[in-house]
Amino acid sequence: MYALRLHRGFRAVVRQTMKRGRADNCRMELSAEDRLFVLTGAGISAESGLATFRGSGGLWNGHRVEEVATPEAWEANPELVWRFYSMRRRDAMAAQPNAGHRALAKVEERLGERFYLCTQNVDDLHERAGSQRVHHMHGRLFESRCERCAVPFVDTALYESVLPMCEKCGHAVRPHIVWFGEIPLDMDGIYAELDRATVVLVVGTSGSVYPAAGFVSIANRRRIRTMYVGPEEPLNAHAFDDIVLGTAAEVLPGLW
């Protein structure tokens, strides 16, 4: 099982046969038998105003990702970690789903159980747009869990000055987030959905965070059609059948 990790390399070689399209002339035709697997990344949330580490030079208030989003960071300074996630909760509460989120919810209505949305994002914008079949592989921003009890629970509180403690056992309560170095949630379920899929759509990812960045390679081995949508090519661009350059809000409403 792969732990969450960031690939910092860059691959300049792009497959020459790859088809590229513009946001205004691309369509994805789905038959009555097709099963759509969607993977969304930070880009779709960024379109709603939520900052990403990539877009901020890898820093938050001068702190590197290793200082606020790793098990080692939690051990060293849990108060700092909670200040970071409290800020993220506040920002997510103020954000609104965009046209890309709503387009995915609309295609889910059409496809029903033939639709599966796996997101690397921890915010709830997909749900607020109307999506129901959503798996948050990196956890949920508005959930917490006791270090010892390990049972997630809904939590919208902001912990900017006090470290929350479990009312049952007295141990510290941490964000229900998969940090770098930890195993993403329900990888077996994700791979099972990939096995069933006939089309894979990836939206707004960098192609640098594994294991999610490897999903398209799995799809290729199984001869599943693949498409990427985003304003820039991802690091794993060579692996996609089709790439549409444009934001999720621009592309997705007209894709189906």
C-alpha positions as CSV (number, residue, x, y, z in Angstrom):
1,M,0.0,0.0,0.0
2,Y,1.3,3.4,-1.0
3,A,1.6,6.3,1.5
4,L,0.8,9.8,0.4
5,R,3.9,11.3,-1.2
6,L,4.9,14.2,-3.4
7,H,6.9,13.7,-6.6
8,R,9.0,16.8,-7.2
9,G,10.5,15.7,-10.5
10,F,9.4,17.0,-13.9
11,R,9.0,15.0,-17.1
12,A,9.4,17.0,-20.3
13,V,8.6,14.2,-22.7
14,V,5.0,14.2,-23.9
15,R,3.5,11.5,-26.1
16,Q,3.2,12.8,-29.6
17,T,-0.1,11.0,-30.3
18,M,-1.8,12.8,-27.4
19,K,-4.9,14.7,-28.5
20,R,-5.4,18.2,-27.1
21,G,-8.5,20.2,-27.2
22,R,-9.8,23.6,-26.4
23,A,-12.4,24.3,-23.7
24,D,-15.0,25.4,-26.3
25,N,-15.0,22.4,-28.6
26,C,-14.5,19.3,-26.4
27,R,-17.2,16.7,-25.6
28,M,-17.1,13.4,-23.7
29,E,-19.6,11.0,-25.2
30,L,-20.8,8.4,-22.7
31,S,-22.9,5.4,-23.6
32,A,-25.5,3.7,-21.5
33,E,-22.9,1.1,-20.5
34,D,-20.1,3.5,-19.6
35,R,-18.9,3.9,-16.0
36,L,-17.2,7.2,-15.2
37,F,-14.4,7.4,-12.6
38,V,-13.6,11.0,-11.8
39,L,-10.5,12.2,-9.8
40,T,-10.4,15.8,-8.7
41,G,-7.5,17.7,-7.3
42,A,-6.7,21.1,-5.8
43,G,-7.3,23.0,-9.0
44,I,-11.0,22.7,-8.9
45,S,-11.1,24.0,-5.3
46,A,-8.6,26.8,-6.2
47,E,-11.2,28.1,-8.7
48,S,-13.5,28.7,-5.7
49,G,-10.7,30.7,-4.0
50,L,-9.1,28.0,-1.8
51,A,-5.4,28.3,-1.7
52,T,-3.1,25.5,-2.5
53,F,0.5,24.8,-1.4
54,R,1.6,24.8,-5.0
55,G,0.1,28.2,-5.6
56,S,1.7,29.7,-2.5
57,G,5.2,28.5,-3.1
58,G,4.7,25.5,-0.8
59,L,4.4,27.8,2.2
60,W,1.7,28.8,4.7
61,N,2.6,31.8,6.9
62,G,6.2,31.0,6.3
63,H,5.9,27.3,7.2
64,R,6.7,24.5,4.8
65,V,4.2,21.7,4.2
66,E,6.4,19.4,6.4
67,E,5.7,21.7,9.4
68,V,1.9,21.6,9.2
69,A,0.8,18.5,7.2
70,T,2.9,15.5,8.4
71,P,2.7,13.1,11.4
72,E,6.1,14.6,12.4
73,A,4.6,18.1,12.4
74,W,1.8,16.9,14.7
75,E,4.2,15.3,17.1
76,A,6.4,18.5,17.2
77,N,3.7,21.2,17.3
78,P,0.0,20.1,17.3
79,E,-1.1,23.7,18.2
80,L,0.5,25.0,15.0
81,V,-1.1,22.2,13.0
82,W,-4.5,23.0,14.4
83,R,-4.0,26.7,13.6
84,F,-3.3,25.8,10.0
85,Y,-6.4,23.5,9.7
86,S,-8.6,26.1,11.5
87,M,-7.6,28.6,8.9
88,R,-8.4,26.1,6.2
89,R,-11.8,25.4,7.8
90,R,-12.6,29.1,7.9
91,D,-11.6,29.6,4.3
92,A,-13.6,26.5,3.2
93,M,-16.7,27.8,5.0
94,A,-16.5,31.1,3.0
95,A,-16.0,29.4,-0.3
96,Q,-18.7,28.4,-2.7
97,P,-18.9,25.6,-5.3
98,N,-18.2,26.7,-8.8
99,A,-19.5,25.6,-12.2
100,G,-17.1,22.7,-12.3
101,H,-18.4,21.2,-9.1
102,R,-22.0,21.7,-10.3
103,A,-21.3,20.1,-13.6
104,L,-20.0,16.9,-11.9
105,A,-23.1,16.8,-9.7
106,K,-25.3,17.1,-12.8
107,V,-23.5,14.2,-14.6
108,E,-23.8,12.1,-11.5
109,E,-27.6,12.7,-11.6
110,R,-27.6,11.3,-15.1
111,L,-25.3,8.3,-14.5
112,G,-26.4,7.3,-11.0
113,E,-24.4,4.3,-9.7
114,R,-22.2,4.3,-12.9
115,F,-20.5,7.5,-11.5
116,Y,-17.7,7.5,-8.9
117,L,-16.0,10.7,-7.7
118,C,-12.7,10.3,-5.9
119,T,-11.3,13.6,-4.7
120,Q,-7.9,14.5,-3.3
121,N,-9.5,17.6,-1.7
122,V,-10.6,17.7,1.9
123,D,-13.2,20.5,1.6
124,D,-16.9,19.9,1.1
125,L,-17.5,21.8,-2.1
126,H,-18.5,18.7,-4.1
127,E,-21.2,17.8,-1.5
128,R,-22.5,21.3,-1.4
129,A,-22.8,21.3,-5.2
130,G,-25.0,18.2,-4.9
131,S,-22.6,15.3,-5.4
132,Q,-23.4,12.2,-3.3
133,R,-21.0,9.5,-4.5
134,V,-17.9,11.2,-3.2
135,H,-14.8,9.5,-1.7
136,H,-12.3,11.8,0.1
137,M,-9.1,9.8,-0.2
138,H,-7.2,12.4,1.9
139,G,-9.8,12.8,4.6
140,R,-12.4,15.4,5.4
141,L,-11.6,18.9,6.6
142,F,-14.8,19.1,8.7
143,E,-14.1,15.9,10.6
144,S,-11.7,15.2,13.5
145,R,-10.7,12.0,15.3
146,C,-9.1,11.1,18.6
147,E,-5.5,9.8,18.3
148,R,-6.5,6.8,20.5
149,C,-10.2,6.2,19.7
150,A,-9.6,6.8,16.0
151,V,-13.3,7.3,15.2
152,P,-14.0,10.2,12.9
153,F,-16.7,12.7,13.9
154,V,-18.2,15.8,12.3
155,D,-16.4,18.9,13.7
156,T,-16.6,22.4,12.4
157,A,-14.9,24.1,15.3
158,L,-11.9,26.3,15.1
159,Y,-9.0,25.5,17.4
160,E,-6.7,28.5,17.1
161,S,-5.6,28.7,20.7
162,V,-6.7,25.5,22.5
163,L,-5.7,21.9,21.6
164,P,-8.9,19.8,21.6
165,M,-8.9,16.7,23.8
166,C,-11.1,13.6,23.6
167,E,-13.9,13.6,26.1
168,K,-13.8,9.8,26.4
169,C,-10.2,9.0,26.9
170,G,-8.4,12.4,27.3
171,H,-6.0,12.0,24.3
172,A,-5.5,14.7,21.7
173,V,-7.9,15.2,18.9
174,R,-6.4,15.6,15.4
175,P,-7.8,16.6,12.0
176,H,-9.2,13.7,10.1
177,I,-6.7,14.3,7.3
178,V,-4.3,12.0,5.5
179,W,-0.9,13.7,5.9
180,F,2.1,13.1,3.8
181,G,3.6,9.8,4.9
182,E,0.2,8.3,5.8
183,I,-2.0,5.9,3.8
184,P,-4.9,7.4,1.8
185,L,-8.4,6.2,2.8
186,D,-9.9,3.0,1.3
187,M,-7.4,2.4,-1.5
188,D,-9.0,-1.0,-2.0
189,G,-12.3,0.6,-2.7
190,I,-10.7,3.1,-5.1
191,Y,-9.0,0.4,-7.1
192,A,-12.2,-1.6,-7.2
193,E,-13.9,1.3,-8.8
194,L,-11.0,1.7,-11.3
195,D,-11.5,-1.9,-12.2
196,R,-15.1,-1.2,-13.1
197,A,-14.6,2.0,-14.9
198,T,-14.7,2.5,-18.7
199,V,-13.7,6.2,-18.7
200,V,-11.4,8.1,-16.3
201,L,-11.6,11.9,-16.0
202,V,-9.0,13.7,-14.0
203,V,-9.6,17.3,-13.1
204,G,-7.2,19.9,-11.7
205,T,-4.4,17.8,-10.4
206,S,-0.7,18.4,-10.5
207,G,0.2,14.8,-11.3
208,S,2.8,14.9,-8.5
209,V,1.0,13.4,-5.5
210,Y,1.0,9.6,-5.3
211,P,-0.7,7.3,-5.3
212,A,-3.4,9.4,-7.0
213,A,-1.1,10.4,-9.8
214,G,-0.7,6.7,-10.7
215,F,-4.4,6.1,-11.3
216,V,-4.1,7.1,-15.0
217,S,-1.3,4.5,-15.5
218,I,-3.6,1.8,-14.1
219,A,-6.3,2.9,-16.4
220,N,-3.9,2.7,-19.4
221,R,-2.9,-0.9,-18.5
222,R,-6.6,-1.8,-18.5
223,R,-7.3,0.1,-21.8
224,I,-9.6,2.6,-20.1
225,R,-10.2,5.9,-21.9
226,T,-8.5,8.8,-20.1
227,M,-9.0,12.6,-20.2
228,Y,-7.4,15.4,-18.2
229,V,-8.9,18.8,-17.7
230,G,-7.0,21.7,-16.2
231,P,-5.4,25.0,-17.0
232,E,-1.9,23.5,-17.3
233,E,-0.6,20.1,-18.2
234,P,0.1,17.9,-15.2
235,L,3.5,16.2,-14.6
236,N,2.0,12.9,-15.9
237,A,0.5,14.5,-19.0
238,H,2.1,11.8,-21.2
239,A,-0.2,9.2,-19.7
240,F,-3.5,10.7,-20.9
241,D,-5.4,10.0,-24.1
242,D,-6.8,13.5,-24.2
243,I,-5.9,16.8,-22.5
244,V,-8.3,19.8,-22.4
245,L,-6.6,23.0,-21.3
246,G,-9.0,25.2,-19.4
247,T,-10.4,25.5,-15.9
248,A,-13.0,23.1,-14.6
249,A,-15.6,25.9,-14.5
250,E,-14.9,26.6,-18.2
251,V,-14.7,23.0,-19.5
252,L,-16.9,20.7,-17.4
253,P,-20.3,22.4,-18.0
254,G,-20.0,21.8,-21.8
255,L,-18.2,18.4,-21.6
256,W,-21.4,16.3,-21.6
